[in-house]
Amino acid sequence: MTLALDISAVKPSVIQRLDPRWKLAGVLLATLAMGWLRTGPAACTALLSAFALVLLARLPLQWYLRRLGAATLLFVVFLAWLPFVVEEGDLTFDLSIVALSLTGLEQLAILSARLVGMVSLMLVLVATAPLHDTFKAARALFIPGLLVQLVLLTYRYVFLLMEEFGRLRTALRVRGFRNRADLHSYRTIGQVAGTLLVRSYERSERVGQAMRCRGFDGQFRSLHEFRTRPADVLAFGLLAGWAIGLAAWDWFAR
Amino acid sequence: METPLAIVINHLDFTYPDGKQALRAVQCQVAQGESIGLVGPNGAGKTTLFLCLAGVLNAASGSLRVAGLDPRIPAERKQLPARVGIIFQNSDDQLFSTTVGDDVAFGPLNLGLPTNEVRGRVAEALTHVGLAGFDARVPFHLSGGEKRRAAIAGVLAMRPEILLLDEPSMFLDPRGRRELIHLLNGLAVTKVIASHDLKLILDTCRRVIVLDRGSIAADGSAENILRDTALMEAHGLESPFR
């Protein structure tokens, strides 16, 4: 499954050996810096650096590309129209039927570079440490516990929801339902979405009960004990320096 | 010498916020080490009773003592997870961590036990249920039987005195079911097993309580109650001796 972040496929690497807290702090800082970039050269440098980190983390190419593809596909809808929006003063490229905005194309390239770079950094993060450790590291970095638990439970139960959706889809198909652009289809899809919502709510209640029965008090605990080594501080320093340097370069180049 | 009581329930009532009364004057006692089958049709109140015993739901009236604690007193309710383990109908509701090892460790870590002891308990519980070496596995990828055993391991790791099992054989194939019976019979704790699988009840319990529409309809030896075809049919059940 494309969404599953199964880390068994990832080979041991320098990045994997880093303390999850320092790694998370560094990657979050780098991701924030990447999200702030506005100029082409800085965005391209950031993208290349993210690719270098992917190589350093030894992520299997197919594993990485499949997940990168799934994540970026979600944003295509929002980005694809950029070259077609021509504003006054924009340089255009006339294709007889439609005119492409060169400014829009440049924006598309910068946004895509930032997006791919940020997703790559996140994939490096989740692939090089068990998710449980990353969540515990997030708590150690004072990220609100509620947010961490929400992410954890969403990750765990999104697969069950997909299974449930698959079962509902099969049930619809065996009763002759075919998705068409008509009122009946829209109503059915709405009902399926409603059913999934109700089932998710009921499941969340049962999961909450199960957690309370095992002594859950809102605190996030893990067996992994963190230990800072000089290499962790060095890696964080490098990432932080890279992020600040890139942001400064972008700022002065605007 | 009389055996100490693990569970004492006196005139317990419970009504859901929508007005549906799920339990009506339930009254029974369970001795320490006893294994009891709780049977009844759908909606009889079995799960509600378990949730009251575990302190998740607060009963409106009546009294309740579980492992010597009153679930309605907040300070005592906090101690319940260490003493009472509940296995839910659907294992997916119980396995919420990203790996089996983390999930089994969840309860002991919440009890505030030292890391080394938690690791020991995790290994022991997984071995006990036949899942040694499954620590790093993702719960989502397990089979129905493995999920059930992982859920049981998560509760066993807390070393409870009382085990409440809600439909434990649900989603299990015949082999998984046999292994479960073997596992349950090997657990020397007080057990209350709610199930529609009356053959499993017969194999694991010596006493049976019939719950119907929130009230206890019969309480006696498993052999006698499950043989009583008229009683079984009157409460929407089927005798396993037919």
Interface residues (C-beta under 8 A of the other chain):
Chain A: A4 D6 S8 P130 L131 H132 L152 L153 Y155 R156 Y157 F159 L160 R203 R206 V207 Q209 A210 M211 R212 C213 R214 G215 F216 D217 Q219 R221 S222 L223 E225
Chain B: L51 A54 V56 P81 A82 V84 G85 I86 F88 N90 D92 D93 Q94 F96 S97 T98 T99 G101 D102 A105 F106 G107 L109 N110 L111 T115 V118 R119 V122 A136 V138 P139 F140 G154 V155 M158
